[in-house]
Amino acid sequence: MHGEGELGSVLVAYQQQLQPRFKRASAAAKSTETEILAGFSTLLTRQAANCFQSDFFTPGHCTGSALVVDPSFSRVVLTYHRKIGRWLQLGGHADGHPLIHEVALREAQEESGMREFCFWPLAHHEASPATPLPFDWDIHQIPAGAGEPAHCHFDVRYLLVARGDLTLQISAESLDLRWFSLAELAGLDLDQSVCRLIIKLNEIRGWLGERLL
């Protein structure tokens, strides 16, 4: 299966398996996610051959990112991004690689210095049993600059559980890199889409506590 076809199957699997379980999002947030998923579907249908290329700007290209958590799901890793100047999850460009979960894993390893991770959820979708599901999707505008026109990042977001040595090593991408408890996140000025990741994480913690997985 080509990468764009696989990501399309992942999108459908997310809509069927995970999206209905996130109950705490407001009605407005659900509407926003529906629009985001429709945007991904259009991109994968109309621009399948180009959407993983970092120099494809109309309307934009796919990126992969990860919210990294510790094994207790009670701490997260955020980077203070050098260019953007905000606390964000780890992630970056696909650079032509069509398997976005591998992009997210690569970026998490490079930007955190940690090596051992596992994807959550462990359940895979039927179309490609080896491919994990994202737990969030986002489309955000990137302003023109550095010789590039304004465009969109179609960000596919995974939940990664760090294993083994949890010591962080800051990369050139970051001005700061930290583990945060969920309580500490309340004191940060986080982007709305990052807040959505934390809301979903808290829901997942509830599922785990209820032994529903």
C-alpha positions in Angstrom: 0.0 0.0 0.0 1.4 3.4 -1.0 1.9 5.9 1.9 -0.9 8.1 1.0 -3.3 5.1 0.8 -2.1 3.9 4.1 -2.6 7.3 5.8 -6.1 7.4 4.3 -6.8 4.0 5.9 -5.4 5.3 9.2 -7.7 8.3 9.0 -10.8 6.1 8.5 -9.7 3.8 11.3 -9.3 6.8 13.7 -12.7 8.1 12.8 -14.2 4.7 13.5 -12.2 3.6 16.5 -10.9 6.5 18.5 -12.7 9.7 17.6 -16.1 8.5 19.1 -14.3 7.8 22.4 -13.2 11.3 23.1 -16.3 12.5 24.9 -15.0 15.6 26.7 -14.3 17.8 23.8 -16.8 20.6 23.5 -19.3 20.7 20.6 -17.2 23.4 19.0 -14.0 21.3 19.3 -15.8 18.3 17.7 -16.9 20.5 14.8 -13.3 21.7 14.4 -11.9 18.1 14.4 -14.5 17.1 11.8 -13.3 20.0 9.6 -9.7 19.0 10.1 -10.3 15.4 9.2 -12.2 16.5 6.1 -9.2 18.7 5.2 -6.9 15.7 5.4 -9.2 13.6 3.3 -9.2 16.2 0.6 -5.4 16.5 0.7 -4.9 12.7 0.4 -7.4 12.5 -2.4 -6.3 15.4 -4.5 -2.6 15.7 -3.7 -1.6 12.2 -2.8 1.6 12.2 -4.9 2.9 15.5 -3.3 1.6 15.7 0.3 4.7 14.2 2.0 7.2 16.5 0.2 8.4 19.4 2.4 8.6 21.7 -0.6 4.9 21.2 -1.6 3.1 24.4 -0.5 -0.3 24.4 -2.2 -2.0 23.9 0.2 0.8 22.3 2.2 2.3 19.1 3.3 2.1 16.4 6.0 4.2 16.5 9.2 4.4 14.0 12.0 4.5 14.8 15.7 4.3 13.0 19.1 3.1 13.9 22.6 5.7 11.9 24.6 4.5 10.6 28.0 6.2 8.7 30.8 5.0 5.1 31.6 2.5 6.5 34.2 0.9 8.8 31.6 1.3 11.6 34.3 4.2 13.6 32.7 4.7 14.9 29.2 7.7 16.2 27.2 7.4 19.6 25.6 10.0 21.6 23.6 10.3 25.4 23.6 10.7 25.7 19.9 13.6 27.9 18.7 11.8 29.4 15.7 8.2 29.5 16.9 8.9 30.6 20.5 6.3 28.4 22.2 6.0 25.1 24.1 5.1 22.4 21.6 5.1 18.6 21.3 8.0 17.1 19.4 7.7 16.7 15.6 8.8 17.7 12.2 8.6 17.3 8.4 8.1 14.0 6.6 10.8 14.9 4.0 9.2 12.6 1.5 8.7 9.7 3.9 5.1 8.5 3.6 4.9 6.5 6.8 4.0 9.3 9.2 4.2 7.2 12.4 7.9 6.6 11.6 8.4 10.3 11.1 6.9 11.0 14.5 9.1 8.4 16.1 12.2 9.7 14.4 11.5 13.3 15.5 10.8 12.2 19.1 14.1 10.4 19.2 16.1 13.2 17.6 14.5 16.0 19.6 14.4 14.3 23.0 17.6 12.2 23.0 15.6 9.2 24.3 15.6 6.0 22.2 12.9 3.7 23.5 9.3 4.4 22.8 6.1 2.5 22.2 3.0 3.8 20.5 -0.4 4.1 22.2 -2.9 2.7 21.3 -1.4 -0.8 20.8 -4.4 -1.8 18.8 -3.8 -1.5 15.0 -6.2 -1.0 12.2 -7.2 -3.9 9.9 -5.9 -2.3 6.6 -2.3 -2.3 7.8 -1.9 -4.3 11.1 1.7 -2.9 11.7 0.6 0.7 11.6 -0.4 2.5 14.9 -3.2 5.0 15.1 -2.7 8.7 15.8 -4.7 10.2 18.6 -5.0 13.7 17.1 -4.8 15.5 13.8 -4.3 19.2 13.1 -4.0 21.7 10.3 -2.3 25.0 11.0 -1.0 27.9 9.0 2.7 28.6 8.5 3.5 32.2 7.6 5.7 33.0 4.6 9.4 33.2 5.4 12.9 31.9 4.7 12.1 31.8 1.0 8.9 29.8 1.5 5.3 31.0 0.8 2.6 30.7 3.4 1.3 27.2 3.6 -0.3 24.6 5.9 1.1 21.9 8.0 -1.1 18.8 8.0 0.1 17.4 11.3 -0.6 13.7 12.3 -0.1 13.4 16.0 0.8 10.2 18.0 1.0 9.4 21.6 4.4 7.9 22.4 5.2 6.2 25.8 8.9 6.6 26.7 10.6 3.6 28.1 14.0 2.9 29.7 16.2 5.9 30.3 14.0 9.0 30.5 16.9 11.5 30.6 16.4 14.3 28.0 19.1 15.7 25.7 18.2 19.0 24.1 18.7 19.4 20.3 19.4 22.4 18.1 15.7 22.6 17.4 15.0 23.7 21.0 15.7 26.5 23.4 14.4 24.4 26.2 13.2 20.8 26.7 11.5 19.5 29.8 9.3 16.9 31.4 6.1 18.6 32.8 3.6 17.1 35.2 0.0 17.6 34.1 -0.4 20.1 37.0 2.5 22.2 35.8 1.0 22.5 32.3 -1.7 24.8 33.8 0.9 27.5 34.2 2.0 27.5 30.5 0.5 29.6 27.7 -0.1 26.7 25.4 -1.4 26.8 21.8 -5.0 25.6 21.5 -4.1 22.5 19.6 -1.6 21.5 22.3 -4.3 22.0 24.9 -6.4 19.6 22.9 -3.7 17.0 23.1 -3.7 17.4 26.9 -7.4 17.1 27.1 -7.3 13.9 25.1 -4.4 12.6 27.3 -6.5 13.2 30.4 -9.4 11.2 28.8 -7.1 8.4 28.0 -5.9 8.4 31.6 -9.5 7.9 32.6 -9.9 4.9 30.2 -6.7 3.3 31.6 -7.9 3.9 35.1 -11.2 2.2 34.3 -9.4 -0.7 32.7 -11.3 -0.2 29.4 -8.4 -0.8 27.1 
